Amino acid sequence: MYLSAISLVKISILILYLRIIARTYAKLKYAIWGVMGVVICAWISTLIAAIAQCPDPAVVFSRTGPGNCRTLGQIWLAMGVVNIVTDVFILILPIPVIVRLKAPVWQKLGIILLMSTGIL
């Protein structure tokens, strides 16, 4: 399911940030855990809401099955907004670390641009 795939990818990126960044920057560790908590809560709550809206839970996981869900469009729209917000936070989190690197400005900008390719 798309929702689980996106959420697990975000969680894996945040765990990578924890392994790389959090040992040096303690304050950033709390921000990473906070974003991870939002991603996990949004994932679980959207999944429960989607399953509760369908008389047959199998319809949520496969679009080919018979049945109709009531208001999944609103649930997916809300999850889309949460996804955009968490994507922005995930892109912004490593920037303070990159700015503090002992490297020329053009290399720092190159690293920020490289990590920002996730916007595309």
TASUL-V922720 format. One record per helix or strand of 3 or more residues. SS is the DSSP state (helix for helix, strand for strand). FROM is the first residue (numbers start at 1). TO is the last residue. Records with the same first field share a line. If there is no record, write none. Layout:
BEGIN
SS->FROM-TO, FROM-TO
END
This chain:
BEGIN
helix->2-20, 26-53, 58-61, 72-93, 95-99, 105-119
END
